[in-house]
Amino acid sequence: MAGGPILPTSIYLGGASGNLSPTFYTSGAGTTTVNSTIEGVGVVASLGSDASAVMQFNMPEVLPAGTLKLRVLALANATSGVAKLDIIDGRTPAGSNIANATFTTEAGSPTISQTWATADILVENKVTLTQQPTANDIYTVVATFRTASWTLAATSVWQFSLVWE
Amino acid sequence: MASVVFTQQQIQQIAVHFAQEQFVKPNSTATAALDQLQSAISTLAMSISIGGGTVSFTPAFTPPVSSMSAAMQAALIGYIIQMAMGVPLT
């Protein structure tokens, strides 16, 4: 049976040299813009250096069936531009050091290349994750926004969750 | 007449500054990507003649910059001249 979404229980942006921040996005157009506000990881416009968001997800007691994927939603006030990010994942049981987990950088280099054509719409990517968790694991996802070929000239807001489908 | 050949880094600085001032700060829709802005800057062929109270010019940016407002195009020309004259983009 499919399951999720699970949102991160920990998000660390302190290693991103100010290029990432916890922020929100509100649509500038639409019928009820006041209801459109959504929180997420903010990325500066014209990203000038690689920036990583380190996220930890607490796995449930019973894992859903299905394929584990990272669901990535993003918003930007832009009608042009490309954002790039790599996705790295690992799993750690309690009693272990997260730093010693096996981490996998998902394919694509970068894993996600998102082109903007319409402002204010939710864009979605889903990435199948290699590392398979067991119940109660801490699941690590590092989203590294890449400056190489990043052409998005507006700030953007990103939200990450785990789903099984 | 002074002449300056921009480095790629300087062209990028102008594009980033334009995006910050014209898109991000006023929360305007970013209608151009960084690479499009850099292309518009590096391919612009334009002369401005100022003398005796007469100003002659012909904006010649490539799309999508050519479709932007006159204020935005004028700002970009200003940033280019600032950079050429060694005035920091702040």
gemmi code that builds the backbone of each chain (N, CA, C; Angstrom):
import gemmi

chains = {
    "A": [
        ("MET", (0.847, -1.185, 0.000), (0.000, 0.000, 0.000), (0.885, 1.238, 0.000)),
        ("ALA", (0.545, 2.198, -0.815), (1.327, 3.430, -0.877), (1.217, 4.191, 0.435)),
        ("GLY", (2.174, 5.063, 0.691), (2.150, 5.808, 1.947), (2.897, 7.120, 1.861)),
        ("GLY", (2.862, 7.823, 2.993), (3.463, 9.142, 3.069), (2.414, 10.211, 2.861)),
        ("PRO", (2.770, 11.444, 2.797), (4.151, 11.933, 2.851), (4.657, 12.043, 4.280)),
        ("ILE", (5.986, 11.918, 4.418), (6.662, 12.197, 5.670), (7.533, 13.429, 5.454)),
        ("LEU", (7.338, 14.418, 6.305), (8.126, 15.645, 6.209), (9.369, 15.532, 7.080)),
        ("PRO", (10.418, 16.286, 6.784), (11.646, 16.185, 7.578), (11.425, 16.624, 9.024)),
        ("THR", (12.042, 15.898, 9.959), (11.990, 16.295, 11.369), (13.141, 17.225, 11.697)),
        ("SER", (14.130, 17.287, 10.807), (15.274, 18.173, 11.018), (15.719, 18.707, 9.668)),
        ("ILE", (15.913, 20.019, 9.590), (16.445, 20.642, 8.369), (17.582, 21.552, 8.789)),
        ("TYR", (18.780, 21.279, 8.274), (19.946, 22.108, 8.607), (20.422, 22.846, 7.357)),
        ("LEU", (20.459, 24.180, 7.469), (20.865, 25.006, 6.329), (22.126, 25.805, 6.646)),
        ("GLY", (22.693, 25.556, 7.813), (23.796, 26.379, 8.297), (25.082, 26.270, 7.504)),
        ("GLY", (25.206, 25.225, 6.693), (26.421, 25.079, 5.908), (26.329, 25.681, 4.525)),
        ("ALA", (25.270, 26.452, 4.285), (25.017, 26.953, 2.926), (25.457, 28.393, 2.726)),
        ("SER", (26.200, 28.923, 3.688), (26.780, 30.270, 3.551), (25.752, 31.341, 3.190)),
        ("GLY", (24.569, 31.193, 3.739), (23.548, 32.209, 3.507), (22.782, 32.063, 2.203)),
        ("ASN", (23.138, 31.059, 1.416), (22.427, 30.878, 0.148), (21.078, 30.186, 0.320)),
        ("LEU", (20.905, 29.517, 1.465), (19.634, 28.854, 1.772), (19.095, 29.416, 3.090)),
        ("SER", (17.784, 29.439, 3.203), (17.178, 29.911, 4.453), (15.770, 29.338, 4.561)),
        ("PRO", (15.280, 29.179, 5.805), (13.880, 28.794, 5.962), (13.016, 29.992, 5.594)),
        ("THR", (12.133, 29.820, 4.671), (11.368, 30.973, 4.210), (10.003, 30.521, 3.709)),
        ("PHE", (9.269, 31.425, 3.146), (7.943, 31.101, 2.636), (7.748, 31.758, 1.280)),
        ("TYR", (6.763, 31.257, 0.567), (6.456, 31.807, -0.763), (4.963, 32.114, -0.821)),
        ("THR", (4.638, 33.285, -1.296), (3.249, 33.664, -1.515), (3.088, 34.063, -2.974)),
        ("SER", (2.111, 33.478, -3.639), (1.888, 33.799, -5.046), (1.588, 35.286, -5.208)),
        ("GLY", (2.124, 35.851, -6.265), (1.874, 37.259, -6.558), (0.647, 37.453, -7.423)),
        ("ALA", (0.094, 36.373, -7.936), (-1.089, 36.454, -8.793), (-2.002, 35.293, -8.454)),
        ("GLY", (-3.253, 35.401, -8.858), (-4.219, 34.354, -8.553), (-5.395, 34.940, -7.792)),
        ("THR", (-6.409, 34.108, -7.534), (-7.658, 34.612, -6.959), (-7.524, 34.954, -5.484)),
        ("THR", (-6.890, 34.075, -4.700), (-6.796, 34.290, -3.251), (-5.341, 34.122, -2.839)),
        ("THR", (-4.537, 35.089, -3.176), (-3.098, 34.966, -2.936), (-2.778, 34.812, -1.456)),
        ("VAL", (-3.628, 35.391, -0.589), (-3.338, 35.333, 0.852), (-3.347, 33.894, 1.362)),
        ("ASN", (-4.033, 33.004, 0.684), (-4.092, 31.601, 1.103), (-3.015, 30.747, 0.445)),
        ("SER", (-2.151, 31.339, -0.326), (-1.198, 30.551, -1.113), (0.145, 30.370, -0.418)),
        ("THR", (0.330, 30.967, 0.746), (1.647, 30.954, 1.391), (2.071, 29.534, 1.774)),
        ("ILE", (3.296, 29.202, 1.443), (3.816, 27.863, 1.717), (5.252, 27.999, 2.216)),
        ("GLU", (5.567, 27.249, 3.261), (6.919, 27.289, 3.829), (7.830, 26.301, 3.132)),
        ("GLY", (9.113, 26.598, 3.153), (10.067, 25.676, 2.573), (11.486, 26.196, 2.698)),
        ("VAL", (12.366, 25.566, 1.961), (13.763, 25.978, 1.916), (13.915, 27.018, 0.819)),
        ("GLY", (14.334, 28.210, 1.181), (14.524, 29.272, 0.201), (15.913, 29.231, -0.391)),
        ("VAL", (15.999, 29.434, -1.696), (17.289, 29.484, -2.395), (17.421, 30.863, -3.026)),
        ("VAL", (18.570, 31.494, -2.847), (18.773, 32.827, -3.395), (18.681, 32.807, -4.917)),
        ("ALA", (18.359, 33.941, -5.483), (18.389, 34.081, -6.935), (19.832, 34.019, -7.420)),
        ("SER", (20.011, 33.560, -8.644), (21.329, 33.553, -9.272), (22.372, 32.858, -8.396)),
        ("LEU", (22.051, 31.673, -7.933), (22.902, 30.940, -6.985), (24.367, 30.947, -7.430)),
        ("GLY", (25.243, 31.461, -6.548), (26.636, 31.641, -6.922), (27.589, 30.572, -6.434)),
        ("SER", (27.135, 29.701, -5.544), (27.976, 28.592, -5.099), (27.076, 27.453, -4.642)),
        ("ASP", (27.619, 26.237, -4.665), (26.817, 25.077, -4.264), (26.321, 25.256, -2.824)),
        ("ALA", (25.111, 24.781, -2.574), (24.509, 24.978, -1.255), (23.689, 23.742, -0.902)),
        ("SER", (23.922, 23.217, 0.311), (23.273, 21.968, 0.707), (22.280, 22.166, 1.839)),
        ("ALA", (21.132, 21.520, 1.700), (20.154, 21.395, 2.777), (20.234, 19.962, 3.278)),
        ("VAL", (20.555, 19.801, 4.575), (20.683, 18.467, 5.171), (19.401, 18.168, 5.947)),
        ("MET", (18.701, 17.134, 5.530), (17.402, 16.825, 6.141), (17.397, 15.404, 6.703)),
        ("GLN", (16.778, 15.259, 7.902), (16.627, 13.947, 8.530), (15.139, 13.653, 8.651)),
        ("PHE", (14.759, 12.454, 8.253), (13.366, 12.019, 8.333), (13.275, 10.835, 9.297)),
        ("ASN", (12.368, 10.895, 10.259), (12.142, 9.758, 11.159), (11.206, 8.763, 10.487)),
        ("MET", (11.693, 7.541, 10.337), (10.861, 6.516, 9.701), (9.818, 5.976, 10.688)),
        ("PRO", (8.657, 5.571, 10.194), (7.601, 5.071, 11.091), (7.874, 3.647, 11.580)),
        ("GLU", (7.039, 3.205, 12.517), (7.152, 1.849, 13.063), (6.895, 0.788, 11.997)),
        ("VAL", (5.985, 1.106, 11.112), (5.673, 0.184, 10.018), (5.853, 0.935, 8.703)),
        ("LEU", (6.725, 0.413, 7.873), (6.978, 1.096, 6.601), (5.907, 0.746, 5.576)),
        ("PRO", (5.445, 1.729, 4.817), (4.487, 1.431, 3.752), (5.141, 0.577, 2.669)),
        ("ALA", (4.313, -0.125, 1.937), (4.814, -0.844, 0.769), (4.970, 0.144, -0.382)),
        ("GLY", (5.706, -0.269, -1.394), (5.858, 0.598, -2.560), (7.273, 1.090, -2.712)),
        ("THR", (7.476, 1.887, -3.730), (8.803, 2.433, -4.043), (9.016, 3.741, -3.305)),
        ("LEU", (10.116, 3.816, -2.555), (10.423, 5.036, -1.796), (10.915, 6.124, -2.750)),
        ("LYS", (10.269, 7.284, -2.645), (10.654, 8.411, -3.505), (10.735, 9.691, -2.688)),
        ("LEU", (11.585, 10.592, -3.143), (11.621, 11.946, -2.603), (10.732, 12.810, -3.490)),
        ("ARG", (9.724, 13.410, -2.854), (8.853, 14.324, -3.606), (9.377, 15.747, -3.395)),
        ("VAL", (9.643, 16.436, -4.467), (10.228, 17.776, -4.405), (9.262, 18.751, -5.063)),
        ("LEU", (8.748, 19.670, -4.265), (7.889, 20.729, -4.780), (8.667, 22.044, -4.758)),
        ("ALA", (8.439, 22.890, -5.751), (9.164, 24.159, -5.792), (8.309, 25.246, -6.418)),
        ("LEU", (8.613, 26.469, -6.018), (7.909, 27.642, -6.534), (8.910, 28.752, -6.802)),
        ("ALA", (8.645, 29.541, -7.832), (9.464, 30.730, -8.102), (8.652, 31.708, -8.932)),
        ("ASN", (8.911, 32.976, -8.697), (8.260, 34.019, -9.492), (9.099, 34.250, -10.744)),
        ("ALA", (9.008, 33.295, -11.663), (9.860, 33.348, -12.856), (9.156, 32.662, -14.025)),
        ("THR", (9.407, 33.164, -15.204), (8.910, 32.525, -16.418), (10.055, 32.000, -17.268)),
        ("SER", (11.245, 32.043, -16.710), (12.428, 31.553, -17.418), (13.471, 31.186, -16.380)),
        ("GLY", (14.365, 30.306, -16.751), (15.434, 29.947, -15.838), (15.417, 28.476, -15.469)),
        ("VAL", (16.584, 27.981, -15.089), (16.752, 26.573, -14.745), (17.424, 26.456, -13.381)),
        ("ALA", (16.901, 25.558, -12.554), (17.516, 25.251, -11.257), (18.041, 23.819, -11.294)),
        ("LYS", (19.165, 23.593, -10.619), (19.808, 22.268, -10.626), (20.071, 21.819, -9.193)),
        ("LEU", (19.791, 20.567, -8.912), (20.167, 20.048, -7.605), (20.422, 18.553, -7.656)),
        ("ASP", (21.364, 18.133, -6.809), (21.660, 16.713, -6.618), (20.970, 16.229, -5.365)),
        ("ILE", (20.593, 14.967, -5.374), (19.950, 14.342, -4.221), (20.842, 13.214, -3.709)),
        ("ILE", (21.156, 13.273, -2.410), (22.000, 12.267, -1.752), (21.179, 11.667, -0.610)),
        ("ASP", (21.221, 10.344, -0.465), (20.408, 9.723, 0.574), (21.177, 8.632, 1.314)),
        ("GLY", (20.750, 8.418, 2.562), (21.349, 7.377, 3.403), (20.388, 7.020, 4.519)),
        ("ARG", (20.676, 5.914, 5.234), (19.802, 5.490, 6.323), (20.654, 5.101, 7.530)),
        ("THR", (20.117, 5.399, 8.709), (20.862, 5.116, 9.937), (19.912, 4.578, 10.996)),
        ("PRO", (20.210, 3.399, 11.580), (19.394, 2.935, 12.711), (19.825, 3.643, 13.993)),
        ("ALA", (18.933, 3.687, 14.968), (19.302, 4.226, 16.276), (20.496, 3.441, 16.822)),
        ("GLY", (21.363, 4.108, 17.562), (22.558, 3.466, 18.087), (23.736, 3.536, 17.136)),
        ("SER", (23.542, 4.198, 16.001), (24.620, 4.328, 15.028), (24.889, 5.806, 14.745)),
        ("ASN", (26.032, 6.055, 14.143), (26.432, 7.411, 13.784), (25.939, 7.711, 12.367)),
        ("ILE", (25.143, 8.757, 12.207), (24.626, 9.112, 10.869), (25.780, 9.317, 9.893)),
        ("ALA", (26.870, 9.857, 10.412), (28.012, 10.154, 9.535), (28.616, 8.894, 8.921)),
        ("ASN", (28.363, 7.750, 9.552), (28.929, 6.502, 9.045), (27.971, 5.745, 8.122)),
        ("ALA", (26.842, 6.347, 7.808), (25.899, 5.702, 6.891), (26.488, 5.626, 5.489)),
        ("THR", (25.927, 4.742, 4.696), (26.299, 4.693, 3.279), (25.428, 5.684, 2.525)),
        ("PHE", (26.068, 6.618, 1.860), (25.318, 7.659, 1.154), (25.412, 7.443, -0.354)),
        ("THR", (24.275, 7.624, -1.000), (24.203, 7.446, -2.455), (23.800, 8.762, -3.109)),
        ("THR", (24.558, 9.186, -4.087), (24.149, 10.332, -4.903), (23.329, 9.796, -6.067)),
        ("GLU", (22.079, 10.197, -6.112), (21.195, 9.659, -7.154), (21.630, 10.130, -8.540)),
        ("ALA", (21.267, 9.354, -9.525), (21.758, 9.563, -10.890), (21.242, 10.872, -11.491)),
        ("GLY", (21.929, 11.313, -12.496), (21.476, 12.461, -13.271), (22.518, 13.539, -13.426)),
        ("SER", (23.211, 13.811, -12.324), (24.303, 14.787, -12.324), (23.990, 16.065, -13.112)),
        ("PRO", (23.095, 16.902, -12.660), (22.405, 16.820, -11.386), (21.173, 15.917, -11.455)),
        ("THR", (20.738, 15.503, -10.277), (19.588, 14.610, -10.209), (18.339, 15.293, -10.769)),
        ("ILE", (18.163, 16.558, -10.409), (16.980, 17.312, -10.855), (17.429, 18.541, -11.630)),
        ("SER", (16.832, 18.727, -12.786), (17.016, 19.949, -13.571), (15.625, 20.501, -13.844)),
        ("GLN", (15.297, 21.576, -13.173), (13.933, 22.101, -13.256), (13.913, 23.413, -14.035)),
        ("THR", (13.175, 23.421, -15.134), (13.028, 24.620, -15.954), (11.726, 25.335, -15.610)),
        ("TRP", (11.814, 26.640, -15.441), (10.605, 27.420, -15.160), (10.059, 28.052, -16.436)),
        ("ALA", (8.744, 27.966, -16.613), (8.075, 28.619, -17.737), (6.880, 29.447, -17.273)),
        ("THR", (6.357, 29.104, -16.091), (5.187, 29.794, -15.549), (5.456, 30.179, -14.106)),
        ("ALA", (5.177, 31.430, -13.776), (5.383, 31.890, -12.398), (4.284, 31.358, -11.489)),
        ("ASP", (4.625, 31.159, -10.224), (3.669, 30.884, -9.138), (3.044, 29.493, -9.164)),
        ("ILE", (3.405, 28.631, -10.087), (2.811, 27.295, -10.073), (3.729, 26.329, -9.308)),
        ("LEU", (3.101, 25.313, -8.687), (3.876, 24.274, -8.011), (4.494, 23.369, -9.071)),
        ("VAL", (5.804, 23.291, -9.076), (6.458, 22.326, -9.952), (6.866, 21.127, -9.108)),
        ("GLU", (6.793, 19.957, -9.671), (6.998, 18.729, -8.910), (8.001, 17.814, -9.592)),
        ("ASN", (8.881, 17.268, -8.782), (9.776, 16.202, -9.239), (9.713, 15.073, -8.220)),
        ("LYS", (9.817, 13.844, -8.687), (9.923, 12.704, -7.788), (11.166, 11.908, -8.155)),
        ("VAL", (11.949, 11.618, -7.124), (13.213, 10.913, -7.320), (13.167, 9.599, -6.560)),
        ("THR", (13.350, 8.490, -7.251), (13.429, 7.188, -6.581), (14.735, 7.113, -5.797)),
        ("LEU", (14.625, 6.751, -4.520), (15.789, 6.750, -3.639), (16.392, 5.352, -3.542)),
        ("THR", (17.702, 5.296, -3.547), (18.410, 4.013, -3.564), (18.426, 3.350, -2.195)),
        ("GLN", (18.770, 4.105, -1.157), (18.907, 3.526, 0.183), (17.534, 3.129, 0.723)),
        ("GLN", (17.396, 1.894, 1.139), (16.109, 1.381, 1.608), (16.079, 1.353, 3.134)),
        ("PRO", (15.179, 2.112, 3.754), (15.146, 2.185, 5.222), (14.468, 0.964, 5.825)),
        ("THR", (14.741, 0.745, 7.107), (13.948, -0.181, 7.914), (13.192, 0.655, 8.943)),
        ("ALA", (12.237, 0.023, 9.624), (11.399, 0.734, 10.585), (12.258, 1.460, 11.618)),
        ("ASN", (11.856, 2.668, 11.968), (12.493, 3.500, 13.005), (13.850, 4.084, 12.598)),
        ("ASP", (14.302, 3.853, 11.396), (15.549, 4.471, 10.936), (15.431, 5.995, 10.920)),
        ("ILE", (16.584, 6.626, 10.954), (16.664, 8.039, 10.579), (17.112, 8.046, 9.119)),
        ("TYR", (16.291, 8.630, 8.249), (16.613, 8.645, 6.821), (17.141, 10.027, 6.467)),
        ("THR", (18.312, 10.048, 5.869), (18.973, 11.311, 5.547), (18.808, 11.635, 4.059)),
        ("VAL", (18.416, 12.862, 3.783), (18.407, 13.362, 2.412), (19.170, 14.681, 2.389)),
        ("VAL", (20.155, 14.763, 1.529), (20.880, 16.018, 1.328), (20.532, 16.520, -0.071)),
        ("ALA", (19.935, 17.691, -0.118), (19.645, 18.332, -1.409), (20.710, 19.393, -1.639)),
        ("THR", (21.549, 19.155, -2.632), (22.624, 20.109, -2.918), (22.287, 20.884, -4.185)),
        ("PHE", (21.986, 22.144, -3.989), (21.667, 23.021, -5.120), (22.974, 23.396, -5.808)),
        ("ARG", (23.014, 23.211, -7.112), (24.257, 23.362, -7.863), (24.297, 24.676, -8.644)),
        ("THR", (25.383, 25.401, -8.477), (25.534, 26.668, -9.201), (25.816, 26.447, -10.690)),
        ("ALA", (26.435, 25.312, -11.034), (26.765, 25.043, -12.436), (25.483, 24.957, -13.261)),
        ("SER", (25.385, 25.800, -14.275), (24.227, 25.855, -15.182), (22.945, 26.304, -14.480)),
        ("TRP", (23.056, 26.844, -13.298), (21.893, 27.439, -12.614), (21.636, 28.786, -13.282)),
        ("THR", (20.472, 28.974, -13.858), (20.178, 30.242, -14.544), (18.936, 30.928, -13.980)),
        ("LEU", (18.342, 30.360, -12.936), (17.140, 30.966, -12.366), (17.509, 32.293, -11.696)),
        ("ALA", (16.905, 33.371, -12.174), (17.260, 34.713, -11.708), (16.294, 35.222, -10.646)),
        ("ALA", (15.511, 34.328, -10.082), (14.571, 34.686, -9.014), (14.825, 33.781, -7.819)),
        ("THR", (14.401, 34.244, -6.639), (14.462, 33.360, -5.481), (13.456, 32.222, -5.670)),
        ("SER", (13.725, 31.105, -5.028), (12.823, 29.957, -5.155), (12.649, 29.314, -3.783)),
        ("VAL", (11.541, 28.621, -3.615), (11.243, 27.945, -2.354), (10.959, 26.477, -2.650)),
        ("TRP", (11.566, 25.595, -1.839), (11.516, 24.150, -2.103), (10.995, 23.421, -0.875)),
        ("GLN", (10.172, 22.399, -1.104), (9.637, 21.582, -0.014), (9.861, 20.106, -0.348)),
        ("PHE", (10.372, 19.375, 0.649), (10.761, 17.977, 0.434), (9.932, 17.052, 1.327)),
        ("SER", (9.541, 15.916, 0.795), (8.853, 14.899, 1.598), (9.181, 13.524, 1.014)),
        ("LEU", (8.999, 12.506, 1.867), (9.175, 11.125, 1.420), (7.812, 10.499, 1.171)),
        ("VAL", (7.682, 9.780, 0.076), (6.438, 9.073, -0.239), (6.783, 7.663, -0.718)),
        ("TRP", (5.839, 6.779, -0.580), (5.967, 5.429, -1.137), (4.835, 5.275, -2.152)),
        ("GLU", (5.147, 4.867, -3.341), (4.082, 4.724, -4.342), (4.405, 3.588, -5.293)),
    ],
    "B": [
        ("MET", (38.892, 58.158, -26.637), (37.702, 57.454, -26.130), (38.138, 56.187, -25.413)),
        ("ALA", (37.646, 56.037, -24.200), (37.980, 54.846, -23.424), (37.280, 53.616, -24.002)),
        ("SER", (37.948, 52.490, -23.916), (37.361, 51.243, -24.405), (37.667, 50.125, -23.412)),
        ("VAL", (36.685, 49.373, -23.083), (36.842, 48.297, -22.092), (36.285, 47.008, -22.676)),
        ("VAL", (37.042, 45.934, -22.556), (36.539, 44.612, -22.946), (36.188, 43.857, -21.673)),
        ("PHE", (34.920, 43.521, -21.531), (34.471, 42.833, -20.331), (34.978, 41.395, -20.296)),
        ("THR", (35.298, 40.936, -19.096), (35.529, 39.511, -18.895), (34.174, 38.822, -18.723)),
        ("GLN", (34.187, 37.503, -18.847), (32.942, 36.755, -18.624), (32.433, 36.958, -17.202)),
        ("GLN", (33.367, 37.089, -16.274), (32.978, 37.300, -14.871), (32.268, 38.642, -14.711)),
        ("GLN", (32.763, 39.670, -15.400), (32.113, 40.983, -15.308), (30.713, 40.947, -15.920)),
        ("ILE", (30.588, 40.226, -17.029), (29.261, 40.100, -17.654), (28.301, 39.384, -16.714)),
        ("GLN", (28.822, 38.360, -16.038), (27.986, 37.645, -15.071), (27.597, 38.555, -13.907)),
        ("GLN", (28.532, 39.369, -13.451), (28.235, 40.287, -12.339), (27.119, 41.266, -12.724)),
        ("ILE", (27.169, 41.754, -13.944), (26.131, 42.686, -14.407), (24.778, 41.975, -14.438)),
        ("ALA", (24.763, 40.752, -14.963), (23.505, 39.994, -15.062), (22.927, 39.709, -13.681)),
        ("VAL", (23.789, 39.289, -12.758), (23.327, 38.983, -11.398), (22.803, 40.247, -10.723)),
        ("HIS", (23.512, 41.356, -10.911), (23.076, 42.623, -10.315), (21.723, 43.054, -10.885)),
        ("PHE", (21.588, 42.904, -12.198), (20.307, 43.256, -12.830), (19.182, 42.403, -12.251)),
        ("ALA", (19.412, 41.104, -12.127), (18.374, 40.217, -11.597), (17.988, 40.618, -10.177)),
        ("GLN", (18.988, 40.955, -9.385), (18.719, 41.327, -7.994), (17.915, 42.627, -7.915)),
        ("GLU", (18.320, 43.610, -8.715), (17.692, 44.933, -8.624), (16.337, 45.002, -9.321)),
        ("GLN", (16.199, 44.280, -10.428), (14.997, 44.430, -11.250), (13.971, 43.319, -11.034)),
        ("PHE", (14.409, 42.158, -10.556), (13.481, 41.043, -10.324), (13.243, 40.816, -8.828)),
        ("VAL", (14.330, 40.597, -8.090), (14.199, 40.133, -6.707), (13.700, 41.241, -5.782)),
        ("LYS", (14.372, 42.380, -5.791), (14.012, 43.448, -4.841), (12.578, 43.936, -5.025)),
        ("PRO", (12.121, 44.194, -6.242), (10.717, 44.628, -6.394), (9.729, 43.466, -6.465)),
        ("ASN", (10.219, 42.230, -6.282), (9.385, 41.029, -6.393), (8.654, 40.980, -7.734)),
        ("SER", (9.383, 41.284, -8.781), (8.830, 41.187, -10.131), (9.135, 39.817, -10.720)),
        ("THR", (8.316, 39.390, -11.634), (8.533, 38.106, -12.280), (9.835, 38.127, -13.082)),
        ("ALA", (10.655, 37.128, -12.850), (11.908, 37.019, -13.609), (11.578, 36.515, -15.007)),
        ("THR", (11.562, 37.415, -15.958), (11.184, 37.068, -17.322), (12.388, 36.679, -18.178)),
        ("ALA", (13.544, 36.687, -17.582), (14.748, 36.245, -18.295), (15.601, 35.419, -17.362)),
        ("ALA", (16.294, 34.463, -17.915), (17.230, 33.644, -17.159), (18.605, 34.305, -17.193)),
        ("LEU", (19.473, 33.866, -16.294), (20.805, 34.462, -16.227), (21.561, 34.347, -17.543)),
        ("ASP", (21.465, 33.190, -18.180), (22.202, 33.018, -19.434), (21.649, 33.933, -20.529)),
        ("GLN", (20.342, 34.196, -20.486), (19.761, 35.115, -21.470), (20.221, 36.547, -21.211)),
        ("LEU", (20.328, 36.903, -19.949), (20.818, 38.250, -19.618), (22.277, 38.401, -20.045)),
        ("GLN", (23.073, 37.378, -19.768), (24.488, 37.443, -20.157), (24.636, 37.528, -21.665)),
        ("SER", (23.795, 36.780, -22.378), (23.849, 36.828, -23.836), (23.466, 38.210, -24.348)),
        ("ALA", (22.432, 38.790, -23.747), (21.992, 40.119, -24.174), (23.079, 41.161, -23.950)),
        ("ILE", (23.804, 41.005, -22.839), (24.884, 41.961, -22.533), (26.047, 41.778, -23.501)),
        ("SER", (26.429, 40.538, -23.721), (27.630, 40.299, -24.522), (27.403, 40.503, -26.011)),
        ("THR", (26.152, 40.460, -26.459), (25.888, 40.643, -27.903), (25.337, 42.021, -28.233)),
        ("LEU", (25.154, 42.855, -27.219), (24.603, 44.183, -27.474), (25.548, 44.999, -28.358)),
        ("ALA", (25.013, 45.523, -29.437), (25.766, 46.430, -30.310), (25.006, 47.750, -30.329)),
        ("MET", (25.514, 48.716, -29.623), (24.750, 49.942, -29.414), (25.709, 51.106, -29.259)),
        ("SER", (25.376, 52.224, -29.831), (26.155, 53.438, -29.593), (25.236, 54.498, -29.021)),
        ("ILE", (25.772, 55.276, -28.120), (25.029, 56.384, -27.529), (25.825, 57.655, -27.794)),
        ("SER", (25.172, 58.627, -28.392), (25.820, 59.900, -28.663), (25.142, 60.979, -27.834)),
        ("ILE", (25.938, 61.662, -27.027), (25.402, 62.723, -26.185), (26.199, 63.989, -26.449)),
        ("GLY", (25.518, 65.035, -26.838), (26.232, 66.288, -27.099), (25.270, 67.427, -27.336)),
        ("GLY", (25.538, 68.550, -26.708), (24.734, 69.746, -26.943), (23.268, 69.563, -26.611)),
        ("GLY", (23.010, 68.734, -25.641), (21.619, 68.514, -25.237), (20.889, 67.511, -26.098)),
        ("THR", (21.588, 66.914, -27.023), (20.968, 65.900, -27.881), (21.523, 64.529, -27.535)),
        ("VAL", (20.626, 63.591, -27.365), (21.031, 62.220, -27.074), (20.495, 61.320, -28.182)),
        ("SER", (21.365, 60.571, -28.790), (20.965, 59.640, -29.839), (21.342, 58.224, -29.422)),
        ("PHE", (20.414, 57.309, -29.568), (20.698, 55.924, -29.195), (19.688, 55.011, -29.864)),
        ("THR", (20.045, 53.764, -29.953), (19.140, 52.746, -30.482), (19.309, 51.488, -29.642)),
        ("PRO", (18.349, 51.220, -28.745), (18.451, 49.977, -27.964), (18.456, 48.757, -28.883)),
        ("ALA", (19.320, 47.828, -28.622), (19.442, 46.683, -29.525), (19.668, 45.395, -28.760)),
        ("PHE", (18.985, 45.242, -27.645), (19.127, 44.003, -26.893), (18.438, 42.857, -27.632)),
        ("THR", (18.925, 41.664, -27.366), (18.278, 40.467, -27.906), (17.129, 40.064, -26.975)),
        ("PRO", (16.168, 39.278, -27.497), (15.085, 38.789, -26.643), (15.640, 37.860, -25.547)),
        ("PRO", (15.005, 37.803, -24.398), (13.776, 38.494, -24.009), (13.985, 39.887, -23.445)),
        ("VAL", (15.248, 40.319, -23.350), (15.500, 41.651, -22.776), (14.867, 42.735, -23.641)),
        ("SER", (14.864, 42.534, -24.957), (14.295, 43.537, -25.871), (12.805, 43.760, -25.625)),
        ("SER", (12.157, 42.789, -24.987), (10.726, 42.924, -24.691), (10.457, 43.519, -23.309)),
        ("MET", (11.501, 43.743, -22.565), (11.314, 44.319, -21.220), (10.984, 45.797, -21.316)),
        ("SER", (10.550, 46.347, -20.193), (10.182, 47.762, -20.164), (11.393, 48.636, -20.472)),
        ("ALA", (11.087, 49.857, -20.905), (12.168, 50.808, -21.184), (12.992, 51.055, -19.928)),
        ("ALA", (12.322, 51.072, -18.781), (13.040, 51.305, -17.521), (14.049, 50.192, -17.258)),
        ("MET", (13.646, 48.961, -17.511), (14.560, 47.836, -17.274), (15.725, 47.869, -18.257)),
        ("GLN", (15.425, 48.151, -19.531), (16.505, 48.201, -20.525), (17.469, 49.343, -20.208)),
        ("ALA", (16.905, 50.479, -19.791), (17.764, 51.621, -19.436), (18.629, 51.271, -18.231)),
        ("ALA", (18.038, 50.546, -17.273), (18.814, 50.145, -16.088), (19.966, 49.250, -16.489)),
        ("LEU", (19.710, 48.319, -17.388), (20.769, 47.394, -17.803), (21.880, 48.149, -18.530)),
        ("ILE", (21.492, 49.094, -19.381), (22.516, 49.916, -20.059), (23.335, 50.672, -19.014)),
        ("GLY", (22.647, 51.174, -18.002), (23.345, 51.890, -16.936), (24.343, 51.018, -16.209)),
        ("TYR", (23.939, 49.782, -15.913), (24.846, 48.870, -15.199), (26.072, 48.549, -16.069)),
        ("ILE", (25.838, 48.397, -17.375), (26.959, 48.120, -18.287), (27.955, 49.285, -18.270)),
        ("ILE", (27.430, 50.492, -18.342), (28.312, 51.670, -18.351), (29.020, 51.810, -16.997)),
        ("GLN", (28.286, 51.549, -15.917), (28.905, 51.584, -14.583), (30.094, 50.655, -14.519)),
        ("MET", (29.880, 49.420, -14.967), (30.951, 48.431, -14.917), (32.132, 48.889, -15.769)),
        ("ALA", (31.841, 49.420, -16.950), (32.915, 49.861, -17.851), (33.721, 50.998, -17.233)),
        ("MET", (33.054, 51.852, -16.470), (33.733, 52.998, -15.866), (34.337, 52.671, -14.508)),
        ("GLY", (34.207, 51.402, -14.101), (34.812, 50.978, -12.846), (34.039, 51.388, -11.620)),
        ("VAL", (32.762, 51.711, -11.802), (31.924, 52.086, -10.660), (31.303, 50.809, -10.088)),
        ("PRO", (31.505, 50.545, -8.799), (30.962, 49.305, -8.222), (29.447, 49.211, -8.383)),
        ("LEU", (28.971, 48.021, -8.673), (27.532, 47.773, -8.760), (27.031, 47.473, -7.351)),
        ("THR", (26.418, 48.437, -6.730), (25.931, 48.233, -5.357), (24.449, 48.538, -5.272)),
    ],
}
model = gemmi.Model(1)
for chain_id, residues in chains.items():
    chain = gemmi.Chain(chain_id)
    for i, (resn, *xyz) in enumerate(residues, 1):
        res = gemmi.Residue()
        res.name, res.seqid = resn, gemmi.SeqId(i, " ")
        for name, pos in zip(("N", "CA", "C"), xyz):
            atom = gemmi.Atom()
            atom.name, atom.element = name, gemmi.Element(name[0])
            atom.pos, atom.b_iso = gemmi.Position(*pos), 0.0
            res.add_atom(atom)
        chain.add_residue(res)
    model.add_chain(chain)
structure = gemmi.Structure()
structure.add_model(model)
structure.setup_entities()
